[in-house]
């Protein structure tokens, strides 16, 4: 009987990194990109580039380096996409989920759309904080900015989202 690949011991540090961080990195990419296949491709490219470098990243900082690579690749794809806006976007056919799941999906879609409308740096900080669960110092290291800038971008991003989703009591709408 053969042992499943996932249950086999890992001698290769790159394989171990892949197993530990792949899903989180795909999720991170999905906060900026629309299609899951594109997100997976961005993450695989990041691992391939890291493999070509021969894991010359400072030990213990591989995950932060991979997050930076994934974010940079996702940004590049967004820039290319903006240049090709003339083409209509493919619409993913909806699946018929239960009512509660559908409502949650609608709300998630609204929040992600609002997140994508924020200035790039604010969206990245909020995604890294609330989706990837990184601390302010980890976000600062990943994005190459100061911790103070992380706090500023987070505050401004949250304020913008709050204004969009929380009704003003004085607003007659």
C-alpha positions as CSV (number, residue, x, y, z in Angstrom):
1,X,0.0,0.0,0.0
2,X,1.3,3.5,-0.8
3,X,1.3,6.4,1.5
4,X,-0.5,9.6,0.3
5,X,1.9,12.3,-0.7
6,X,0.4,14.7,1.9
7,X,1.2,12.1,4.7
8,X,4.8,11.5,3.6
9,X,7.6,13.2,5.6
10,X,8.9,16.4,4.0
11,X,12.6,16.7,3.4
12,X,12.4,19.6,1.0
13,X,11.9,22.9,2.7
14,X,10.2,24.4,-0.4
15,X,7.6,21.6,-0.3
16,X,7.1,22.2,3.4
17,X,6.6,25.9,2.7
18,X,4.1,25.1,0.0
19,X,2.1,22.8,2.2
20,X,2.0,25.4,5.1
21,X,1.2,28.5,3.1
22,X,-0.3,27.7,-0.3
23,X,-4.0,28.1,0.8
24,X,-3.4,31.3,2.7
25,X,-1.5,32.8,-0.2
26,X,-4.2,31.8,-2.7
27,X,-6.7,33.5,-0.3
28,X,-4.5,36.6,-0.2
29,X,-4.4,36.8,-4.0
30,X,-8.2,36.4,-4.1
31,X,-8.6,39.6,-2.2
32,X,-7.2,41.5,-5.1
33,X,-8.0,39.2,-8.1
34,X,-11.4,37.9,-9.2
35,X,-10.7,34.4,-10.6
36,X,-9.5,31.5,-8.4
37,X,-7.4,30.1,-11.3
38,X,-5.6,33.3,-11.7
39,X,-4.9,33.4,-7.9
40,X,-3.5,29.9,-7.9
41,X,-1.3,30.8,-10.9
42,X,0.1,33.9,-9.1
43,X,0.9,31.7,-6.0
44,X,2.5,29.0,-8.1
45,X,4.6,31.5,-9.9
46,X,5.8,32.9,-6.6
47,X,6.9,29.4,-5.4
48,X,8.6,28.8,-8.8
49,X,10.5,32.1,-8.5
50,X,11.5,31.2,-4.9
51,X,12.7,27.7,-6.1
52,X,14.8,29.3,-8.8
53,X,16.4,31.5,-6.2
54,X,17.3,28.4,-4.2
55,X,15.6,29.6,-0.9
56,X,18.1,32.3,-0.4
57,X,15.6,34.3,1.7
58,X,16.5,34.9,5.4
59,X,15.3,31.8,7.4
60,X,12.0,32.5,9.1
61,X,11.1,35.2,6.6
62,X,10.1,33.0,3.7
63,X,6.3,33.4,4.3
64,X,6.6,37.2,4.4
65,X,8.7,37.1,1.2
66,X,6.1,34.9,-0.5
67,X,3.3,37.2,0.6
68,X,5.2,40.1,-0.9
69,X,5.8,38.2,-4.2
70,X,2.1,37.3,-4.4
71,X,0.9,40.8,-3.7
72,X,3.3,42.2,-6.3
73,X,2.2,39.7,-8.9
74,X,-1.4,40.4,-8.2
75,X,-0.8,44.1,-8.5
76,X,0.9,43.5,-11.9
77,X,-2.0,41.5,-13.1
78,X,-4.4,44.3,-12.0
79,X,-2.4,46.9,-13.9
80,X,-2.4,44.7,-17.0
81,X,-6.1,44.2,-16.6
82,X,-6.8,47.9,-16.4
83,X,-5.0,48.3,-19.7
84,X,-7.3,45.7,-21.3
85,X,-10.6,47.1,-19.9
86,X,-12.1,47.2,-23.4
87,X,-12.8,43.5,-23.3
88,X,-15.9,42.4,-21.4
89,X,-15.4,40.5,-18.2
90,X,-16.5,36.9,-18.0
91,X,-19.2,36.4,-15.5
92,X,-19.1,33.3,-13.3
93,X,-22.5,31.5,-13.3
94,X,-24.0,31.6,-9.9
95,X,-24.6,28.4,-8.0
96,X,-28.0,28.0,-6.3
97,X,-27.0,28.1,-2.6
98,X,-29.3,28.2,0.4
99,X,-30.8,31.6,1.3
100,X,-28.4,32.3,4.2
101,X,-25.4,31.3,2.2
102,X,-26.6,33.4,-0.7
103,X,-27.0,36.5,1.6
104,X,-23.6,36.0,3.0
105,X,-22.1,35.6,-0.5
106,X,-23.8,38.9,-1.6
107,X,-22.4,40.7,1.4
108,X,-19.0,39.3,0.9
109,X,-19.1,40.3,-2.7
110,X,-20.1,43.8,-1.8
111,X,-17.3,44.1,0.8
112,X,-14.7,42.7,-1.7
113,X,-16.0,45.1,-4.4
114,X,-15.7,48.0,-1.9
115,X,-12.3,46.8,-0.9
116,X,-11.1,46.8,-4.5
117,X,-12.4,50.4,-4.9
118,X,-10.2,51.7,-2.0
119,X,-6.8,53.1,-2.9
120,X,-4.4,50.2,-3.5
121,X,-2.4,50.6,-0.3
122,X,-5.5,50.8,2.0
123,X,-6.9,47.6,0.4
124,X,-3.7,45.8,0.8
125,X,-3.3,46.8,4.5
126,X,-6.9,45.7,5.3
127,X,-6.6,42.4,3.4
128,X,-3.3,41.6,5.2
129,X,-4.7,42.6,8.6
130,X,-8.2,41.0,8.4
131,X,-7.8,38.2,5.9
132,X,-4.2,37.1,6.4
133,X,-4.3,37.9,10.1
134,X,-0.9,39.7,10.1
135,X,0.2,42.1,12.7
136,X,1.0,45.8,11.9
137,X,4.8,45.0,12.0
138,X,4.3,42.0,9.6
139,X,2.2,44.1,7.3
140,X,4.9,46.9,7.4
141,X,7.6,44.3,6.5
142,X,5.5,42.7,3.8
143,X,4.6,46.1,2.1
144,X,7.9,47.8,2.8
145,X,6.3,50.7,4.7
146,X,6.5,51.9,8.3
147,X,4.1,50.6,11.1
148,X,2.7,54.2,11.3
149,X,1.8,54.1,7.7
150,X,0.1,50.7,8.2
151,X,-2.0,52.3,11.0
152,X,-2.8,55.3,8.8
153,X,-3.8,53.2,5.8
154,X,-5.9,50.9,8.0
155,X,-7.7,53.8,9.6
156,X,-8.5,55.5,6.3
157,X,-9.6,52.3,4.7
158,X,-11.9,51.3,7.5
159,X,-13.3,54.9,7.6
160,X,-14.1,54.7,3.9
161,X,-15.7,51.2,4.2
162,X,-17.7,52.4,7.3
163,X,-19.0,55.4,5.3
164,X,-20.1,53.1,2.5
165,X,-21.8,50.5,4.6
166,X,-23.0,52.1,7.8
167,X,-25.9,54.5,7.3
168,X,-25.5,58.0,8.7
169,X,-28.4,58.6,11.2
170,X,-28.8,62.1,9.8
171,X,-29.1,60.8,6.2
172,X,-32.8,60.7,5.0
173,X,-32.1,57.7,2.8
